[in-house]
Structure formats: C-alpha cells, structure tokens
Amino acid sequence: MIVTANSKPIAALVRIENADDETVFLSNDPNFLAIIERSRVRHKKEGGIPSKEMRNRLGLNHVSF
C-alpha cells in the first residue's frame, strides 16, 4: 500500500514476516545502524576473533553452537 499526500507518494506499507518488534525497531534506528557500521569498518580494518576463541574467553568452551 502506498500512502500519498497531495497525490505524491510519502510512504509505503509492506508486510513484515519473520520479524519481531525489536528487530523492526532496531533495523530502522539510525543510532543502532551507526553502531553496526562502525563495527563492520573496525572488523574489516582489525579483523575479528574466531568463535572458538571467544567462547574460551567467556568460559563457554563447553557449550556448542
């Protein structure tokens, strides 16, 4: 559904499937999106930690994912 004002489109309503409220809100939050982008840039620049290493650091080495 397209919402118009003065015959000009101003918004679109689309069906959201397989997403809860939190997911929808965060995916549209500029602050959250900025955090994600900074993390992506940092990961590309500095690399990351393998999941096995992170589980060891957190004391979760007995938990399988």
N, C-alpha and C positions, 0 to 999 in steps of 0.2 A: 504494500500500500504506500502510495506517495502522498505526503502532506504538502499542500500548497498554500501560499499566501499571495493574494493578488495575481493568481494564475501562474505563479512561479514556484517550482519545487523548492521546499526548505528542509525536508526530512523524508527519510524512508523507513518504514517499519518492515522488519524482516523477522521470520520465525527463528527462534533460538532453540537449538536442540543440543542435548547432552552437555548442558552447562548450568551450574547453579548460580545463585545471585552474586556470590562473591567473585566468581570467575568473570561474570559480565561486568561488574563494577570495576574490578581491577584492570580488566583489559581496556577500559576507557579512561583510566585515571592517569593524567599526564605525569604526576609525580612518580607513580609506580613504573610507568613506561620509561621514564628517565633513569630510574634505578636499574632497570633491566638493560637499557642501552649502555650505561656505564659499565655494568658487569660484563657485557659482551665485548666491549672495547678492551677492558682490562684482561679478560681471558685471552683474547687474540694476541695482546701485547706480551703478557707474562706467562701464559699457559695456565694449566689447571692442576688439580690433584686427582689422581685416579680414585675411583670409588672405594677400592680395597684399602688404600691408604687413609682415606677419610674415615672409613669405618673403624680402622685401627686407632686413629687419633681420638675418635669419640667413644672408644671402648665398645664398639658394636661388632667386633670381628666374629662373634658367634651368631650373628643374625644374617640370614641370606635374603637377598632381594631379587 
